[in-house]
């Protein structure tokens, strides 16, 4: 763990995170290398994080979503040049002010997938990286066509399943988000509030969770 990440972690108010979220954030800080570019300073694989935290895959992803939703971390999902999934980089709050893409990062935007395209050395590959391409191997020769022999098109008995349209879930997700933002503002620590927009701050004020003076104190324009 870098001193920079550990000092930043110690400044986070305990009430802001659930126990499982804090455990995940602790291990992200433990994997942080302050000598690297902030864009690539933290990239533990999910298998490593699950083993270290004892969480299931779903529990880990829920914790990461809550940590990111609280404005304490950002994720950079990447793809390799061959289109396969690349490492996920975790940019911690202590690096927000310095984590800007540069030509030296070897980072480019993949507009088709919405991810960044990166190249990385073998030492940077996450521990759980594995690509299974068996499903892409064709069992018939030639290009399938209605005008070709019928045995080249494999008949399947499965009918396509049309997923029902998912309606937005009503619940306390919006309130939870506001409470997280309000908790950061109430901490009085400006470095925790760099990613909070004026709109989010005004929503907290309207909900009676913080005052305009609280927002001004941490440098959020109202």
Backbone bond lengths (Angstrom), bond angles and torsions (degrees), N, CA, C in turn:
res aa  C-N    CA-C-N  psi(-1)  N-CA   C-N-CA  omega(-1)  CA-C   N-CA-C  phi
1 X - - - 1.468 - - 1.525 109.44 -
2 X 1.320 116.38 133.65 1.457 119.64 178.44 1.527 109.56 -78.30
3 X 1.336 116.18 151.57 1.465 120.38 178.06 1.530 110.32 -62.50
4 X 1.326 115.73 -36.06 1.456 119.91 -179.30 1.525 110.67 -60.93
5 X 1.334 116.98 -46.84 1.460 120.84 -178.66 1.524 111.58 -70.07
6 X 1.324 117.13 -39.06 1.465 119.60 -178.10 1.522 111.34 -68.31
7 X 1.331 117.73 -39.86 1.462 120.39 177.80 1.532 110.54 -65.15
8 X 1.339 116.06 -39.73 1.464 120.04 177.95 1.528 110.65 -64.43
9 X 1.328 117.16 -42.43 1.462 121.43 -179.79 1.523 111.03 -62.17
10 X 1.332 116.80 -38.43 1.461 120.88 -178.73 1.522 112.35 -67.06
11 X 1.352 117.42 -20.51 1.462 121.08 -178.64 1.526 112.92 -86.40
12 X 1.337 117.72 -10.30 1.462 120.38 -176.98 1.527 109.90 -76.47
13 X 1.329 119.28 127.57 1.470 121.19 179.68 1.524 111.24 -58.98
14 X 1.341 119.45 130.17 1.471 122.29 -177.38 1.525 113.39 -57.41
15 X 1.334 117.29 -33.44 1.460 120.13 -176.87 1.528 112.67 -70.82
16 X 1.325 117.51 -10.31 1.454 120.81 -175.94 1.526 112.40 -77.26
17 X 1.334 117.50 -23.16 1.461 121.27 -174.05 1.523 111.98 -126.27
18 X 1.325 116.10 146.78 1.448 120.78 169.92 1.531 108.48 -72.10
19 X 1.335 116.88 163.18 1.457 120.04 -178.41 1.524 111.81 -58.88
20 X 1.338 117.35 -43.71 1.460 120.30 -178.68 1.525 110.96 -66.52
21 X 1.338 117.12 -36.54 1.461 120.42 178.80 1.525 110.85 -66.11
22 X 1.339 116.11 -41.24 1.456 119.42 179.11 1.529 110.35 -64.23
23 X 1.340 116.27 -38.42 1.464 119.79 179.56 1.532 110.97 -63.08
24 X 1.342 116.41 -41.09 1.466 120.24 177.84 1.527 110.30 -65.63
25 X 1.334 116.11 -44.97 1.463 119.72 -179.41 1.524 110.92 -64.25
26 X 1.338 116.97 -35.81 1.461 120.28 176.99 1.528 110.83 -59.45
27 X 1.331 117.37 -44.91 1.462 120.42 -178.00 1.527 111.61 -74.07
28 X 1.339 117.95 -26.69 1.458 119.39 171.29 1.524 110.13 -65.59
29 X 1.333 115.85 -43.03 1.472 119.91 176.95 1.526 110.69 -64.45
30 X 1.340 115.78 -35.47 1.458 119.93 179.35 1.529 111.14 -64.41
31 X 1.342 116.62 -30.79 1.464 120.79 -179.74 1.527 112.54 -88.61
32 X 1.322 117.24 -3.18 1.467 121.75 -177.16 1.526 111.09 -74.00
33 X 1.318 115.79 135.90 1.469 122.05 177.91 1.520 108.00 -120.25
34 X 1.314 116.72 105.00 1.460 121.28 -175.09 1.525 113.03 -70.35
35 X 1.335 117.53 -10.36 1.464 120.01 179.10 1.524 112.15 -85.04
36 X 1.329 116.85 -9.92 1.458 120.89 179.05 1.524 110.59 -93.30
37 X 1.338 115.90 166.54 1.457 121.23 172.64 1.534 108.22 -58.06
38 X 1.341 118.04 135.19 1.468 120.04 -179.27 1.524 113.76 -54.41
39 X 1.337 117.49 -27.22 1.461 120.36 178.86 1.528 112.05 -68.07
40 X 1.321 117.33 -23.60 1.471 120.87 -176.17 1.524 111.94 -129.40
41 X 1.315 117.14 24.97 1.466 120.37 -173.62 1.525 113.50 -80.41
42 X 1.334 117.74 -16.76 1.470 119.81 -174.61 1.523 108.95 -144.08
43 X 1.348 117.68 113.85 1.468 118.95 -178.57 1.530 112.10 -147.79
44 X 1.345 119.09 50.89 1.468 119.50 176.68 1.529 110.65 -67.48
45 X 1.329 116.73 143.61 1.456 120.42 176.37 1.515 111.31 -72.20
46 X 1.332 116.01 158.43 1.464 119.14 -178.85 1.522 111.79 -66.15
47 X 1.335 117.82 -32.52 1.468 119.44 178.24 1.521 110.49 -62.11
48 X 1.331 116.13 -40.28 1.461 120.71 178.55 1.527 110.85 -65.25
49 X 1.336 116.60 -42.37 1.466 120.24 179.62 1.528 111.46 -66.68
50 X 1.330 117.39 -38.72 1.472 119.50 177.62 1.525 110.77 -63.90
51 X 1.325 116.46 -42.10 1.466 120.04 -179.96 1.529 111.20 -66.11
52 X 1.331 116.39 -40.44 1.458 120.44 -176.87 1.525 112.20 -71.94
53 X 1.335 116.71 -34.38 1.468 120.36 -174.84 1.526 113.46 -97.88
54 X 1.332 117.27 -17.64 1.457 120.46 -177.14 1.516 113.54 75.06
55 X 1.325 117.82 14.38 1.460 121.87 -178.97 1.528 111.03 -92.00
56 X 1.323 115.88 154.91 1.452 120.78 173.37 1.526 108.45 -74.97
57 X 1.334 116.49 171.86 1.457 119.93 179.20 1.526 110.54 -60.74
58 X 1.351 116.56 -44.17 1.458 119.78 178.65 1.515 112.44 -66.13
59 X 1.343 116.33 -40.85 1.460 119.88 179.28 1.516 111.96 -63.80
60 X 1.335 116.05 -39.20 1.462 120.09 178.68 1.521 110.82 -65.37
61 X 1.337 117.04 -45.92 1.463 119.79 -179.05 1.527 111.63 -65.30
62 X 1.326 117.06 -36.40 1.472 119.83 176.39 1.520 110.74 -64.16
63 X 1.334 116.31 -41.08 1.470 119.94 178.85 1.523 110.85 -64.81
64 X 1.331 116.74 -42.86 1.471 120.46 179.09 1.523 110.49 -63.15
65 X 1.333 117.12 -39.23 1.463 120.26 178.39 1.528 111.21 -64.13
66 X 1.328 116.31 -40.32 1.477 119.45 179.73 1.524 110.83 -68.63
67 X 1.318 117.05 -40.68 1.472 120.55 178.80 1.521 110.29 -62.36
68 X 1.337 115.80 -43.97 1.464 119.51 179.10 1.520 110.39 -68.33
69 X 1.338 116.98 -38.56 1.457 120.58 178.57 1.513 112.99 -64.59
70 X 1.339 116.68 -28.07 1.463 120.88 178.27 1.519 112.03 -81.11
71 X 1.333 117.29 -0.89 1.460 120.67 178.16 1.513 114.57 78.64
72 X 1.337 117.19 20.39 1.465 120.26 -178.06 1.524 113.00 -98.60
73 X 1.317 117.74 -10.29 1.458 121.18 -175.91 1.524 109.28 -158.59
74 X 1.331 116.33 149.03 1.463 121.82 172.07 1.520 108.72 -124.97
75 X 1.326 116.06 146.33 1.467 119.90 178.39 1.523 110.91 -107.22
76 X 1.326 116.39 138.33 1.468 123.12 172.11 1.520 107.21 -112.27
77 X 1.328 116.39 102.32 1.457 120.42 177.38 1.517 108.42 -86.37
78 X 1.307 117.62 134.52 1.447 120.93 -173.63 1.528 111.58 -128.03
79 X 1.323 114.87 162.69 1.455 122.19 172.24 1.517 108.87 -127.56
80 X 1.328 114.74 148.48 1.451 119.96 177.07 1.527 109.58 -77.03
81 X 1.308 116.38 169.22 1.455 120.61 -178.42 1.518 112.20 -63.10
82 X 1.340 117.01 -25.13 1.463 119.99 179.70 1.528 112.24 -87.03
83 X 1.326 118.28 5.29 1.451 121.66 176.94 1.512 115.08 92.96
84 X 1.340 118.04 -10.04 1.460 120.26 179.22 1.527 110.13 -76.40
85 X 1.325 114.94 161.08 1.461 120.42 -178.15 1.521 110.59 -66.38
86 X 1.319 116.36 129.71 1.453 121.75 178.33 1.523 110.88 -98.48
87 X 1.321 117.47 -173.01 1.465 120.63 -178.77 1.526 111.49 -69.37
88 X 1.318 115.10 152.69 1.460 121.21 171.91 1.520 107.81 -98.73
89 X 1.322 116.77 123.29 1.455 121.68 178.36 1.524 108.80 -96.98
90 X 1.322 115.86 136.77 1.457 121.89 -179.84 1.525 108.27 -107.74
91 X 1.324 116.23 114.19 1.464 121.18 179.10 1.514 107.39 -95.61
92 X 1.319 116.46 111.14 1.463 121.57 -176.91 1.527 110.72 -80.02
93 X 1.325 115.32 160.20 1.459 120.47 -177.51 1.516 113.60 -57.81
94 X 1.318 116.91 -28.26 1.467 119.39 -179.71 1.526 111.87 -69.90
95 X 1.340 117.25 -12.49 1.466 121.28 -178.84 1.531 112.74 -112.37
96 X 1.336 118.31 4.53 1.452 119.89 -175.14 1.522 112.39 -56.85
97 X 1.332 116.74 -38.82 1.460 119.40 -174.78 1.517 113.08 -75.15
98 X 1.334 117.98 -14.17 1.462 120.49 -176.13 1.518 113.00 -116.13
99 X 1.333 118.24 -10.40 1.468 121.29 -174.16 1.517 110.79 -82.50
100 X 1.325 117.28 79.22 1.449 122.10 176.07 1.518 108.89 -118.34
101 X 1.357 118.31 133.88 1.465 120.18 179.83 1.510 111.39 -60.51
102 X 1.315 116.84 139.88 1.456 122.57 177.66 1.513 108.45 -132.74
103 X 1.351 118.40 159.65 1.465 120.10 177.25 1.518 112.43 -58.18
104 X 1.347 117.49 -27.06 1.457 120.43 -178.74 1.519 112.21 -71.75
105 X 1.334 117.11 -16.08 1.457 119.57 -179.44 1.515 112.49 -74.20
106 X 1.333 117.30 -16.54 1.447 119.80 -174.05 1.512 111.22 67.44
107 X 1.323 116.89 34.67 1.458 121.26 -174.98 1.518 109.68 -107.13
108 X 1.306 116.88 133.78 1.452 122.32 174.32 1.502 108.82 -137.51
109 X 1.321 117.24 159.57 1.459 119.89 -175.73 1.514 110.06 -94.44
110 X 1.322 116.91 131.08 1.453 123.04 174.12 1.523 106.96 -98.72
111 X 1.324 117.79 96.94 1.458 120.80 -172.41 1.518 111.72 -70.78
112 X 1.328 117.50 -22.89 1.456 119.05 -179.06 1.513 111.32 -69.25
113 X 1.326 116.86 -40.80 1.460 120.78 -176.58 1.528 113.08 -100.64
114 X 1.339 117.95 -13.61 1.449 119.65 -177.91 1.512 112.64 79.67
115 X 1.330 117.88 6.32 1.452 122.09 178.04 1.519 109.05 -107.31
116 X 1.331 115.52 168.49 1.449 119.80 174.79 1.518 108.96 -89.84
117 X 1.337 115.73 146.46 1.452 120.73 176.41 1.516 107.93 -98.52
118 X 1.326 116.94 124.07 1.449 120.50 -177.96 1.511 109.91 -132.79
119 X 1.310 114.61 156.00 1.448 120.80 168.65 1.508 106.79 -115.09
120 X 1.326 117.87 143.31 1.453 120.60 -178.06 1.513 109.32 -148.28
121 X 1.328 114.60 157.45 1.446 120.16 -179.51 1.508 110.31 -77.89
122 X 1.339 116.70 167.00 1.460 120.97 -178.80 1.518 111.41 -60.30
123 X 1.338 117.20 -30.80 1.464 120.06 -178.50 1.516 112.05 -70.08
124 X 1.361 117.51 -16.75 1.452 120.60 -179.36 1.518 112.21 -92.68
125 X 1.304 118.12 -9.56 1.464 119.42 -176.91 1.512 110.03 -65.94
126 X 1.344 119.02 131.82 1.457 120.94 177.70 1.516 110.79 -62.17
127 X 1.330 115.74 150.71 1.456 120.58 -173.10 1.507 112.80 -63.61
128 X 1.343 118.33 -26.58 1.453 119.91 -174.98 1.519 112.31 -100.34
129 X 1.327 117.84 15.66 1.456 120.04 -178.14 1.515 109.87 -72.05
130 X 1.331 115.92 124.44 1.458 121.28 176.37 1.511 107.67 -154.56
131 X 1.302 116.82 129.14 1.449 121.04 -178.56 1.510 108.78 -114.26
132 X 1.321 117.05 119.42 1.450 122.80 178.29 1.510 108.57 -103.20
133 X 1.337 116.33 109.96 1.453 120.73 -178.37 1.521 112.04 -102.64
134 X 1.342 117.65 11.32 1.450 120.40 -176.55 1.520 112.11 -60.93
135 X 1.341 116.73 -32.42 1.458 119.94 -177.24 1.514 112.23 -70.72
136 X 1.350 117.53 -14.86 1.447 119.90 -176.96 1.522 111.86 -94.86
137 X 1.335 118.78 -1.52 1.452 121.61 -177.58 1.522 109.50 -83.46
138 X 1.328 117.46 122.42 1.449 121.77 -178.63 1.521 109.99 -77.12
139 X 1.313 117.02 144.92 1.468 121.83 178.38 1.508 111.59 -101.97
140 X 1.327 118.54 5.31 1.455 120.85 177.88 1.508 109.72 -131.86
141 X 1.322 116.80 147.26 1.448 120.64 -178.57 1.504 111.49 -84.57
142 X 1.312 116.41 158.70 1.449 121.40 176.99 1.506 113.05 75.36
143 X 1.316 116.17 171.20 1.459 121.79 -179.63 1.530 110.16 -87.54
144 X 1.333 119.08 120.93 1.468 120.34 179.87 1.515 111.09 -56.90
145 X 1.332 116.40 137.87 1.454 121.33 -179.75 1.513 108.94 -154.64
146 X 1.304 118.81 146.68 1.475 120.73 176.84 1.518 112.28 -61.02
147 X 1.337 117.17 -20.85 1.458 120.72 -177.09 1.525 111.95 -94.92
148 X 1.314 118.27 0.81 1.454 121.36 178.80 1.512 109.43 -96.14
149 X 1.326 116.29 179.35 1.458 120.74 -178.27 1.521 110.27 -60.19
150 X 1.327 119.04 139.65 1.477 121.19 -175.56 1.509 113.71 -64.45
151 X 1.368 117.98 -24.27 1.462 118.13 -177.57 1.516 112.44 -73.83
152 X 1.343 117.70 -4.80 1.461 119.30 176.62 1.519 111.22 -83.05
153 X 1.300 117.14 -15.88 1.455 120.44 177.48 1.511 107.68 -104.56
154 X 1.329 116.41 117.51 1.450 121.50 -175.42 1.515 109.97 -81.01
155 X 1.323 116.27 116.44 1.460 119.89 178.48 1.518 109.88 -72.29
156 X 1.282 117.38 138.91 1.461 122.60 178.92 1.518 108.79 -125.99
157 X 1.324 115.21 142.68 1.457 119.48 179.66 1.506 113.01 -86.57
158 X 1.342 116.61 -10.82 1.458 119.77 -178.14 1.519 110.35 -73.72
159 X 1.295 116.00 135.86 1.449 121.05 175.14 1.521 109.56 -94.69
160 X 1.322 116.77 143.24 1.471 118.44 179.49 1.514 111.01 -60.50
161 X 1.288 114.92 139.35 1.461 120.90 179.95 1.513 108.66 -102.40
162 X 1.301 115.58 124.39 1.463 120.52 178.77 1.524 107.77 -97.38
163 X 1.317 115.30 114.11 1.458 119.44 -179.79 1.512 110.01 -66.45
164 X 1.313 116.82 135.28 1.472 118.91 176.37 1.513 110.06 -65.70
165 X 1.304 114.72 146.79 1.457 119.76 178.81 1.513 109.59 -64.25
166 X 1.322 114.22 127.34 1.456 119.12 -177.75 1.524 109.84 -88.05
167 X 1.288 114.93 124.94 1.455 120.41 177.08 1.521 109.59 -85.53
168 X 1.308 117.78 148.65 1.472 119.75 176.57 1.515 110.51 -56.16
169 X 1.305 115.14 132.14 1.460 119.93 -177.87 1.511 110.97 -76.88
170 X 1.285 115.18 124.75 1.463 119.83 176.74 1.517 108.58 -81.68
171 X 1.281 116.22 139.43 1.456 117.75 -179.35 1.504 110.98 170.74
172 X 1.312 114.76 -153.32 1.459 120.08 -175.08 1.511 112.91 -101.35
173 X 1.367 118.26 16.12 1.458 119.58 -177.40 1.525 111.05 -61.46
174 X 1.373 115.85 -40.24 1.462 118.27 179.08 1.508 111.68 -65.81
175 X 1.340 117.17 -41.80 1.459 120.54 178.52 1.518 111.12 -64.66
176 X 1.340 115.95 -38.49 1.461 119.58 179.35 1.519 110.93 -62.62
177 X 1.347 116.03 -41.05 1.462 120.90 178.37 1.524 110.48 -63.32
178 X 1.341 116.60 -45.35 1.462 119.66 179.56 1.520 111.43 -62.48
179 X 1.331 116.51 -39.42 1.464 119.85 179.78 1.529 111.05 -64.61
180 X 1.351 116.31 -38.15 1.464 119.94 178.32 1.520 110.79 -64.57
181 X 1.349 115.40 -45.29 1.467 119.97 179.24 1.522 110.10 -63.48
182 X 1.336 116.58 -43.98 1.458 120.16 -179.94 1.525 111.16 -62.59
183 X 1.334 116.40 -37.26 1.462 119.70 178.46 1.515 112.02 -62.36
184 X 1.333 116.08 -39.10 1.466 119.63 177.86 1.521 110.66 -66.08
185 X 1.331 116.68 -43.59 1.470 120.06 -179.81 1.523 110.57 -64.22
186 X 1.332 116.88 -43.20 1.461 120.86 -177.96 1.526 112.58 -68.22
187 X 1.338 116.63 -18.64 1.467 118.72 178.17 1.528 111.26 -64.96
188 X 1.348 116.19 -24.12 1.461 120.53 -179.24 1.509 114.23 75.23
189 X 1.345 116.82 10.18 1.470 121.31 -177.86 1.521 109.24 -104.53
190 X 1.322 115.95 110.74 1.469 121.32 -174.57 1.521 112.11 -61.36
191 X 1.334 118.33 -34.04 1.469 120.08 -176.23 1.523 112.13 -68.62
192 X 1.334 117.41 -18.75 1.460 120.11 176.51 1.526 112.31 -85.24
193 X 1.347 116.57 -10.08 1.468 120.51 -171.89 1.523 113.01 -113.57
194 X 1.323 117.39 13.61 1.464 119.83 -175.74 1.513 112.82 -65.92
195 X 1.347 118.20 -24.15 1.460 120.91 -177.32 1.530 112.85 -98.78
196 X 1.334 117.93 4.42 1.463 121.20 -178.93 1.525 109.27 -86.92
197 X 1.322 116.21 124.15 1.466 120.68 -179.31 1.527 110.87 -80.71
198 X 1.331 115.14 161.94 1.464 120.18 176.97 1.522 110.85 -62.21
199 X 1.342 116.29 -35.84 1.465 120.74 179.74 1.526 110.81 -62.98
200 X 1.354 116.71 -44.11 1.461 119.91 179.37 1.523 110.75 -65.47
201 X 1.342 116.22 -38.50 1.463 119.66 179.22 1.524 111.06 -64.91
202 X 1.350 116.32 -40.55 1.472 119.27 179.33 1.528 111.24 -65.96
203 X 1.343 115.91 -33.82 1.466 119.26 177.46 1.525 110.70 -64.30
204 X 1.325 116.32 -37.73 1.466 120.52 177.27 1.524 111.04 -67.00
205 X 1.335 115.86 -37.76 1.465 119.97 178.70 1.531 110.19 -65.35
206 X 1.343 116.02 -44.72 1.462 120.47 -179.87 1.522 111.43 -63.56
207 X 1.355 115.96 -30.83 1.467 119.88 179.03 1.522 111.99 -81.70
208 X 1.326 116.82 -2.96 1.457 120.84 178.90 1.516 113.95 76.16
209 X 1.342 116.84 20.11 1.465 120.28 -177.07 1.530 112.28 -88.60
210 X 1.316 117.00 -29.57 1.467 121.53 178.80 1.521 107.88 -141.06
211 X 1.327 115.09 169.71 1.462 120.82 177.41 1.528 109.17 -108.91
212 X 1.331 118.26 160.08 1.469 120.29 175.32 1.519 112.07 -56.03
213 X 1.335 116.23 -34.98 1.471 119.59 179.59 1.524 110.84 -64.40
214 X 1.343 117.33 -36.23 1.460 120.88 177.66 1.525 110.38 -61.00
215 X 1.342 116.01 -41.32 1.459 120.65 -178.44 1.528 110.97 -68.02
216 X 1.311 115.87 -43.41 1.481 119.87 179.93 1.532 109.68 -63.04
217 X 1.305 116.84 -35.93 1.471 121.00 -177.96 1.518 112.23 -60.70
218 X 1.353 117.00 -35.42 1.472 120.27 -178.82 1.519 112.11 -98.54
219 X 1.337 115.98 10.41 1.463 120.19 172.68 1.520 116.43 83.79
220 X 1.327 117.54 23.13 1.468 121.06 178.72 1.529 108.10 -96.82
221 X 1.345 118.12 118.18 1.475 119.68 178.70 1.522 110.61 -70.97
222 X 1.310 116.75 135.52 1.470 121.89 -178.93 1.528 110.12 -105.33
